[in-house]
Amino acid sequence: MGEVPAAEGAGRTCLRCDTSLRKRRIPRLFCSPGHAAQGAFAAVLVLFAVERFGLRFMLRVVRAALYVAHLRGWFGFQD
């Protein structure tokens, strides 16, 4: 609250608002629990988007393989 954004190269800063973080034994990435929650929510959204893209790609590959197998059956090829 009321912190001034850190200057370039001034050490660790919050990933959300770029305020300087004080030295701790266990380093933090965010300055407040609210910013940490926003970061976690963004990470979950990215994870779901990547998973959806991967599943849709896999579905297209499987459909193409089944289509090729179907065509091979029409022309008398036996696996």
Biopython code that builds the backbone (N, CA, C, O; Angstrom):
import numpy as np
from Bio.PDB.StructureBuilder import StructureBuilder

atoms = [
    (1, "MET", "N", (0.821, -1.170, 0.000)),
    (1, "MET", "CA", (0.000, 0.000, 0.000)),
    (1, "MET", "C", (0.875, 1.246, 0.000)),
    (1, "MET", "O", (1.687, 1.440, 0.905)),
    (2, "GLY", "N", (0.714, 2.073, -0.993)),
    (2, "GLY", "CA", (1.473, 3.301, -1.068)),
    (2, "GLY", "C", (2.929, 3.110, -1.432)),
    (2, "GLY", "O", (3.729, 4.034, -1.282)),
    (3, "GLU", "N", (3.298, 1.902, -1.919)),
    (3, "GLU", "CA", (4.696, 1.664, -2.270)),
    (3, "GLU", "C", (4.980, 2.230, -3.655)),
    (3, "GLU", "O", (4.105, 2.272, -4.520)),
    (4, "VAL", "N", (6.192, 2.652, -3.839)),
    (4, "VAL", "CA", (6.627, 3.205, -5.115)),
    (4, "VAL", "C", (7.189, 2.068, -5.957)),
    (4, "VAL", "O", (7.945, 1.245, -5.439)),
    (5, "PRO", "N", (6.839, 1.997, -7.255)),
    (5, "PRO", "CA", (7.417, 0.951, -8.099)),
    (5, "PRO", "C", (8.938, 0.968, -8.049)),
    (5, "PRO", "O", (9.559, 2.029, -7.998)),
    (6, "ALA", "N", (9.518, -0.206, -8.064)),
    (6, "ALA", "CA", (10.972, -0.332, -7.949)),
    (6, "ALA", "C", (11.658, 0.158, -9.211)),
    (6, "ALA", "O", (11.116, 0.065, -10.313)),
    (7, "ALA", "N", (12.838, 0.671, -9.032)),
    (7, "ALA", "CA", (13.644, 1.116, -10.172)),
    (7, "ALA", "C", (14.245, -0.113, -10.862)),
    (7, "ALA", "O", (14.268, -1.207, -10.299)),
    (8, "GLU", "N", (14.719, 0.085, -12.066)),
    (8, "GLU", "CA", (15.334, -1.004, -12.815)),
    (8, "GLU", "C", (16.522, -1.581, -12.052)),
    (8, "GLU", "O", (17.369, -0.838, -11.557)),
    (9, "GLY", "N", (16.580, -2.895, -11.961)),
    (9, "GLY", "CA", (17.711, -3.559, -11.326)),
    (9, "GLY", "C", (17.769, -3.387, -9.823)),
    (9, "GLY", "O", (18.841, -3.532, -9.235)),
    (10, "ALA", "N", (16.650, -3.081, -9.182)),
    (10, "ALA", "CA", (16.650, -2.833, -7.746)),
    (10, "ALA", "C", (16.384, -4.088, -6.926)),
    (10, "ALA", "O", (16.108, -3.979, -5.731)),
    (11, "GLY", "N", (16.456, -5.249, -7.508)),
    (11, "GLY", "CA", (16.215, -6.483, -6.774)),
    (11, "GLY", "C", (14.897, -7.120, -7.173)),
    (11, "GLY", "O", (14.401, -6.904, -8.279)),
    (12, "ARG", "N", (14.329, -7.909, -6.262)),
    (12, "ARG", "CA", (13.099, -8.631, -6.544)),
    (12, "ARG", "C", (11.896, -7.702, -6.493)),
    (12, "ARG", "O", (11.795, -6.838, -5.622)),
    (13, "THR", "N", (10.976, -7.896, -7.451)),
    (13, "THR", "CA", (9.760, -7.092, -7.488)),
    (13, "THR", "C", (8.553, -8.006, -7.648)),
    (13, "THR", "O", (8.677, -9.142, -8.106)),
    (14, "CYS", "N", (7.385, -7.499, -7.268)),
    (14, "CYS", "CA", (6.126, -8.227, -7.418)),
    (14, "CYS", "C", (5.862, -8.455, -8.903)),
    (14, "CYS", "O", (6.044, -7.543, -9.710)),
    (15, "LEU", "N", (5.437, -9.661, -9.270)),
    (15, "LEU", "CA", (5.165, -9.954, -10.676)),
    (15, "LEU", "C", (3.923, -9.244, -11.193)),
    (15, "LEU", "O", (3.755, -9.097, -12.404)),
    (16, "ARG", "N", (3.051, -8.801, -10.292)),
    (16, "ARG", "CA", (1.804, -8.160, -10.699)),
    (16, "ARG", "C", (1.938, -6.642, -10.794)),
    (16, "ARG", "O", (1.549, -6.050, -11.801)),
    (17, "CYS", "N", (2.479, -6.014, -9.764)),
    (17, "CYS", "CA", (2.453, -4.540, -9.716)),
    (17, "CYS", "C", (3.840, -3.904, -9.734)),
    (17, "CYS", "O", (3.944, -2.677, -9.722)),
    (18, "ASP", "N", (4.903, -4.697, -9.762)),
    (18, "ASP", "CA", (6.275, -4.215, -9.885)),
    (18, "ASP", "C", (6.743, -3.389, -8.677)),
    (18, "ASP", "O", (7.619, -2.535, -8.816)),
    (19, "THR", "N", (6.173, -3.634, -7.509)),
    (19, "THR", "CA", (6.699, -2.982, -6.307)),
    (19, "THR", "C", (7.834, -3.823, -5.750)),
    (19, "THR", "O", (7.862, -5.040, -5.934)),
    (20, "SER", "N", (8.757, -3.182, -5.079)),
    (20, "SER", "CA", (9.913, -3.918, -4.563)),
    (20, "SER", "C", (9.487, -4.818, -3.405)),
    (20, "SER", "O", (8.605, -4.462, -2.623)),
    (21, "LEU", "N", (10.116, -5.977, -3.304)),
    (21, "LEU", "CA", (9.837, -6.935, -2.234)),
    (21, "LEU", "C", (11.012, -6.934, -1.270)),
    (21, "LEU", "O", (12.169, -6.875, -1.687)),
    (22, "ARG", "N", (10.714, -6.999, 0.000)),
    (22, "ARG", "CA", (11.791, -6.992, 0.989)),
    (22, "ARG", "C", (12.476, -8.359, 1.018)),
    (22, "ARG", "O", (11.908, -9.362, 0.587)),
    (23, "LYS", "N", (13.679, -8.376, 1.522)),
    (23, "LYS", "CA", (14.454, -9.611, 1.607)),
    (23, "LYS", "C", (13.797, -10.549, 2.614)),
    (23, "LYS", "O", (13.426, -10.130, 3.711)),
    (24, "ARG", "N", (13.657, -11.803, 2.244)),
    (24, "ARG", "CA", (13.074, -12.817, 3.122)),
    (24, "ARG", "C", (13.914, -14.072, 3.031)),
    (24, "ARG", "O", (14.669, -14.279, 2.082)),
    (25, "ARG", "N", (13.760, -14.900, 4.045)),
    (25, "ARG", "CA", (14.457, -16.180, 4.020)),
    (25, "ARG", "C", (13.871, -17.061, 2.918)),
    (25, "ARG", "O", (14.604, -17.751, 2.209)),
    (26, "ILE", "N", (12.547, -17.033, 2.780)),
    (26, "ILE", "CA", (11.862, -17.736, 1.697)),
    (26, "ILE", "C", (11.352, -16.660, 0.736)),
    (26, "ILE", "O", (10.430, -15.922, 1.083)),
    (27, "PRO", "N", (11.929, -16.556, -0.455)),
    (27, "PRO", "CA", (11.551, -15.484, -1.389)),
    (27, "PRO", "C", (10.088, -15.598, -1.824)),
    (27, "PRO", "O", (9.541, -16.697, -1.917)),
    (28, "ARG", "N", (9.474, -14.464, -2.083)),
    (28, "ARG", "CA", (8.087, -14.398, -2.555)),
    (28, "ARG", "C", (8.073, -13.856, -3.977)),
    (28, "ARG", "O", (9.006, -13.177, -4.405)),
    (29, "LEU", "N", (6.999, -14.164, -4.705)),
    (29, "LEU", "CA", (6.836, -13.639, -6.062)),
    (29, "LEU", "C", (5.868, -12.472, -6.116)),
    (29, "LEU", "O", (5.916, -11.664, -7.043)),
    (30, "PHE", "N", (4.973, -12.378, -5.109)),
    (30, "PHE", "CA", (3.945, -11.344, -5.105)),
    (30, "PHE", "C", (3.986, -10.598, -3.780)),
    (30, "PHE", "O", (4.477, -11.118, -2.778)),
    (31, "CYS", "N", (3.465, -9.374, -3.783)),
    (31, "CYS", "CA", (3.523, -8.534, -2.591)),
    (31, "CYS", "C", (2.339, -8.754, -1.659)),
    (31, "CYS", "O", (2.418, -8.389, -0.487)),
    (32, "SER", "N", (1.243, -9.338, -2.139)),
    (32, "SER", "CA", (0.058, -9.515, -1.303)),
    (32, "SER", "C", (-0.649, -10.813, -1.676)),
    (32, "SER", "O", (-0.446, -11.340, -2.769)),
    (33, "PRO", "N", (-1.486, -11.334, -0.764)),
    (33, "PRO", "CA", (-2.256, -12.539, -1.092)),
    (33, "PRO", "C", (-3.199, -12.341, -2.280)),
    (33, "PRO", "O", (-3.455, -13.279, -3.034)),
    (34, "GLY", "N", (-3.712, -11.126, -2.445)),
    (34, "GLY", "CA", (-4.588, -10.852, -3.587)),
    (34, "GLY", "C", (-3.857, -10.988, -4.918)),
    (34, "GLY", "O", (-4.385, -11.565, -5.870)),
    (35, "HIS", "N", (-2.646, -10.457, -4.977)),
    (35, "HIS", "CA", (-1.861, -10.584, -6.201)),
    (35, "HIS", "C", (-1.444, -12.034, -6.430)),
    (35, "HIS", "O", (-1.379, -12.484, -7.574)),
    (36, "ALA", "N", (-1.163, -12.765, -5.361)),
    (36, "ALA", "CA", (-0.830, -14.188, -5.494)),
    (36, "ALA", "C", (-2.027, -14.969, -6.026)),
    (36, "ALA", "O", (-1.858, -15.870, -6.848)),
    (37, "ALA", "N", (-3.233, -14.635, -5.570)),
    (37, "ALA", "CA", (-4.441, -15.314, -6.055)),
    (37, "ALA", "C", (-4.675, -15.022, -7.533)),
    (37, "ALA", "O", (-5.059, -15.913, -8.290)),
    (38, "GLN", "N", (-4.447, -13.773, -7.945)),
    (38, "GLN", "CA", (-4.597, -13.433, -9.367)),
    (38, "GLN", "C", (-3.582, -14.191, -10.215)),
    (38, "GLN", "O", (-3.905, -14.647, -11.312)),
    (39, "GLY", "N", (-2.363, -14.326, -9.713)),
    (39, "GLY", "CA", (-1.343, -15.083, -10.435)),
    (39, "GLY", "C", (-1.696, -16.556, -10.549)),
    (39, "GLY", "O", (-1.500, -17.167, -11.599)),
    (40, "ALA", "N", (-2.221, -17.131, -9.460)),
    (40, "ALA", "CA", (-2.618, -18.546, -9.483)),
    (40, "ALA", "C", (-3.789, -18.756, -10.445)),
    (40, "ALA", "O", (-3.819, -19.742, -11.181)),
    (41, "PHE", "N", (-4.748, -17.835, -10.440)),
    (41, "PHE", "CA", (-5.889, -17.940, -11.343)),
    (41, "PHE", "C", (-5.441, -17.862, -12.800)),
    (41, "PHE", "O", (-5.924, -18.618, -13.642)),
    (42, "ALA", "N", (-4.522, -16.953, -13.094)),
    (42, "ALA", "CA", (-4.006, -16.840, -14.463)),
    (42, "ALA", "C", (-3.273, -18.111, -14.880)),
    (42, "ALA", "O", (-3.387, -18.552, -16.023)),
    (43, "ALA", "N", (-2.517, -18.702, -13.945)),
    (43, "ALA", "CA", (-1.805, -19.941, -14.255)),
    (43, "ALA", "C", (-2.786, -21.074, -14.547)),
    (43, "ALA", "O", (-2.550, -21.875, -15.452)),
    (44, "VAL", "N", (-3.876, -21.148, -13.796)),
    (44, "VAL", "CA", (-4.887, -22.189, -14.028)),
    (44, "VAL", "C", (-5.550, -21.985, -15.385)),
    (44, "VAL", "O", (-5.782, -22.953, -16.109)),
    (45, "LEU", "N", (-5.858, -20.734, -15.740)),
    (45, "LEU", "CA", (-6.452, -20.474, -17.056)),
    (45, "LEU", "C", (-5.522, -20.902, -18.183)),
    (45, "LEU", "O", (-5.963, -21.503, -19.163)),
    (46, "VAL", "N", (-4.242, -20.593, -18.044)),
    (46, "VAL", "CA", (-3.271, -20.995, -19.075)),
    (46, "VAL", "C", (-3.180, -22.510, -19.152)),
    (46, "VAL", "O", (-3.119, -23.072, -20.245)),
    (47, "LEU", "N", (-3.171, -23.179, -18.004)),
    (47, "LEU", "CA", (-3.106, -24.640, -17.982)),
    (47, "LEU", "C", (-4.308, -25.259, -18.688)),
    (47, "LEU", "O", (-4.153, -26.184, -19.485)),
    (48, "PHE", "N", (-5.511, -24.747, -18.397)),
    (48, "PHE", "CA", (-6.707, -25.274, -19.054)),
    (48, "PHE", "C", (-6.679, -25.009, -20.560)),
    (48, "PHE", "O", (-7.104, -25.861, -21.340)),
    (49, "ALA", "N", (-6.187, -23.845, -20.978)),
    (49, "ALA", "CA", (-6.118, -23.539, -22.407)),
    (49, "ALA", "C", (-5.154, -24.481, -23.118)),
    (49, "ALA", "O", (-5.448, -24.960, -24.212)),
    (50, "VAL", "N", (-4.011, -24.747, -22.507)),
    (50, "VAL", "CA", (-3.037, -25.658, -23.108)),
    (50, "VAL", "C", (-3.610, -27.065, -23.178)),
    (50, "VAL", "O", (-3.444, -27.758, -24.182)),
    (51, "GLU", "N", (-4.288, -27.489, -22.110)),
    (51, "GLU", "CA", (-4.882, -28.825, -22.102)),
    (51, "GLU", "C", (-5.947, -28.949, -23.183)),
    (51, "GLU", "O", (-6.010, -29.957, -23.886)),
    (52, "ARG", "N", (-6.786, -27.921, -23.315)),
    (52, "ARG", "CA", (-7.840, -27.973, -24.334)),
    (52, "ARG", "C", (-7.246, -28.025, -25.735)),
    (52, "ARG", "O", (-7.717, -28.782, -26.584)),
    (53, "PHE", "N", (-6.217, -27.227, -25.977)),
    (53, "PHE", "CA", (-5.566, -27.245, -27.285)),
    (53, "PHE", "C", (-4.992, -28.633, -27.570)),
    (53, "PHE", "O", (-5.148, -29.152, -28.675)),
    (54, "GLY", "N", (-4.328, -29.238, -26.576)),
    (54, "GLY", "CA", (-3.742, -30.558, -26.761)),
    (54, "GLY", "C", (-4.787, -31.626, -27.026)),
    (54, "GLY", "O", (-4.592, -32.490, -27.881)),
    (55, "LEU", "N", (-5.897, -31.571, -26.296)),
    (55, "LEU", "CA", (-6.952, -32.571, -26.500)),
    (55, "LEU", "C", (-7.612, -32.407, -27.867)),
    (55, "LEU", "O", (-7.919, -33.394, -28.534)),
    (56, "ARG", "N", (-7.828, -31.168, -28.278)),
    (56, "ARG", "CA", (-8.428, -30.961, -29.601)),
    (56, "ARG", "C", (-7.491, -31.439, -30.711)),
    (56, "ARG", "O", (-7.940, -32.026, -31.695)),
    (57, "PHE", "N", (-6.204, -31.191, -30.553)),
    (57, "PHE", "CA", (-5.232, -31.659, -31.543)),
    (57, "PHE", "C", (-5.209, -33.184, -31.588)),
    (57, "PHE", "O", (-5.177, -33.780, -32.665)),
    (58, "MET", "N", (-5.224, -33.818, -30.402)),
    (58, "MET", "CA", (-5.209, -35.281, -30.353)),
    (58, "MET", "C", (-6.470, -35.859, -30.998)),
    (58, "MET", "O", (-6.397, -36.870, -31.696)),
    (59, "LEU", "N", (-7.618, -35.229, -30.772)),
    (59, "LEU", "CA", (-8.861, -35.686, -31.377)),
    (59, "LEU", "C", (-8.778, -35.622, -32.897)),
    (59, "LEU", "O", (-9.230, -36.538, -33.584)),
    (60, "ARG", "N", (-8.201, -34.545, -33.423)),
    (60, "ARG", "CA", (-8.053, -34.444, -34.879)),
    (60, "ARG", "C", (-7.129, -35.523, -35.430)),
    (60, "ARG", "O", (-7.396, -36.083, -36.493)),
    (61, "VAL", "N", (-6.049, -35.818, -34.720)),
    (61, "VAL", "CA", (-5.122, -36.858, -35.179)),
    (61, "VAL", "C", (-5.801, -38.216, -35.168)),
    (61, "VAL", "O", (-5.644, -38.993, -36.111)),
    (62, "VAL", "N", (-6.554, -38.515, -34.114)),
    (62, "VAL", "CA", (-7.235, -39.814, -34.021)),
    (62, "VAL", "C", (-8.302, -39.927, -35.106)),
    (62, "VAL", "O", (-8.446, -40.978, -35.731)),
    (63, "ARG", "N", (-9.054, -38.841, -35.332)),
    (63, "ARG", "CA", (-10.064, -38.883, -36.397)),
    (63, "ARG", "C", (-9.424, -39.103, -37.766)),
    (63, "ARG", "O", (-9.955, -39.850, -38.588)),
    (64, "ALA", "N", (-8.292, -38.457, -38.011)),
    (64, "ALA", "CA", (-7.607, -38.649, -39.291)),
    (64, "ALA", "C", (-7.126, -40.081, -39.436)),
    (64, "ALA", "O", (-7.225, -40.656, -40.520)),
    (65, "ALA", "N", (-6.604, -40.673, -38.360)),
    (65, "ALA", "CA", (-6.142, -42.066, -38.424)),
    (65, "ALA", "C", (-7.308, -43.008, -38.682)),
    (65, "ALA", "O", (-7.184, -43.943, -39.472)),
    (66, "LEU", "N", (-8.442, -42.771, -38.024)),
    (66, "LEU", "CA", (-9.616, -43.623, -38.260)),
    (66, "LEU", "C", (-10.131, -43.458, -39.683)),
    (66, "LEU", "O", (-10.571, -44.431, -40.296)),
    (67, "TYR", "N", (-10.082, -42.240, -40.217)),
    (67, "TYR", "CA", (-10.527, -42.000, -41.576)),
    (67, "TYR", "C", (-9.632, -42.731, -42.572)),
    (67, "TYR", "O", (-10.125, -43.327, -43.530)),
    (68, "VAL", "N", (-8.326, -42.688, -42.353)),
    (68, "VAL", "CA", (-7.393, -43.395, -43.240)),
    (68, "VAL", "C", (-7.638, -44.894, -43.165)),
    (68, "VAL", "O", (-7.627, -45.571, -44.193)),
    (69, "ALA", "N", (-7.860, -45.425, -41.959)),
    (69, "ALA", "CA", (-8.141, -46.859, -41.823)),
    (69, "ALA", "C", (-9.447, -47.216, -42.528)),
    (69, "ALA", "O", (-9.555, -48.280, -43.136)),
    (70, "HIS", "N", (-10.422, -46.342, -42.450)),
    (70, "HIS", "CA", (-11.701, -46.577, -43.131)),
    (70, "HIS", "C", (-11.508, -46.608, -44.644)),
    (70, "HIS", "O", (-12.050, -47.479, -45.325)),
    (71, "LEU", "N", (-10.738, -45.661, -45.168)),
    (71, "LEU", "CA", (-10.478, -45.633, -46.610)),
    (71, "LEU", "C", (-9.709, -46.874, -47.064)),
    (71, "LEU", "O", (-9.992, -47.436, -48.123)),
    (72, "ARG", "N", (-8.737, -47.294, -46.255)),
    (72, "ARG", "CA", (-7.985, -48.503, -46.611)),
    (72, "ARG", "C", (-8.920, -49.706, -46.684)),
    (72, "ARG", "O", (-8.745, -50.568, -47.545)),
    (73, "GLY", "N", (-9.900, -49.777, -45.803)),
    (73, "GLY", "CA", (-10.875, -50.866, -45.824)),
    (73, "GLY", "C", (-11.711, -50.860, -47.090)),
    (73, "GLY", "O", (-12.033, -51.915, -47.636)),
    (74, "TRP", "N", (-12.064, -49.660, -47.557)),
    (74, "TRP", "CA", (-12.847, -49.552, -48.773)),
    (74, "TRP", "C", (-12.087, -50.087, -49.985)),
    (74, "TRP", "O", (-12.683, -50.657, -50.899)),
    (75, "PHE", "N", (-10.761, -49.896, -49.983)),
    (75, "PHE", "CA", (-9.977, -50.333, -51.138)),
    (75, "PHE", "C", (-9.373, -51.711, -50.946)),
    (75, "PHE", "O", (-8.493, -52.109, -51.710)),
    (76, "GLY", "N", (-9.823, -52.443, -49.947)),
    (76, "GLY", "CA", (-9.440, -53.835, -49.790)),
    (76, "GLY", "C", (-8.144, -54.092, -49.065)),
    (76, "GLY", "O", (-7.678, -55.231, -49.049)),
    (77, "PHE", "N", (-7.537, -53.080, -48.460)),
    (77, "PHE", "CA", (-6.325, -53.320, -47.691)),
    (77, "PHE", "C", (-6.702, -53.894, -46.334)),
    (77, "PHE", "O", (-7.629, -53.405, -45.687)),
    (78, "GLN", "N", (-5.999, -54.916, -45.905)),
    (78, "GLN", "CA", (-6.238, -55.517, -44.609)),
    (78, "GLN", "C", (-5.030, -55.254, -43.717)),
    (78, "GLN", "O", (-3.888, -55.418, -44.147)),
    (79, "ASP", "N", (-5.279, -54.850, -42.488)),
    (79, "ASP", "CA", (-4.167, -54.607, -41.555)),
    (79, "ASP", "C", (-3.801, -55.870, -40.830)),
    (79, "ASP", "O", (-2.889, -55.866, -40.003)),
]
sb = StructureBuilder()
sb.init_structure("model")
sb.init_model(0)
sb.init_chain("A")
sb.init_seg("    ")
for serial, (resi, resn, name, xyz) in enumerate(atoms, 1):
    if name == "N":
        sb.init_residue(resn, " ", resi, " ")
    sb.init_atom(name, np.array(xyz, "f"), 0.0, 1.0, " ", f" {name:<3s}", serial, name[0])
structure = sb.get_structure()
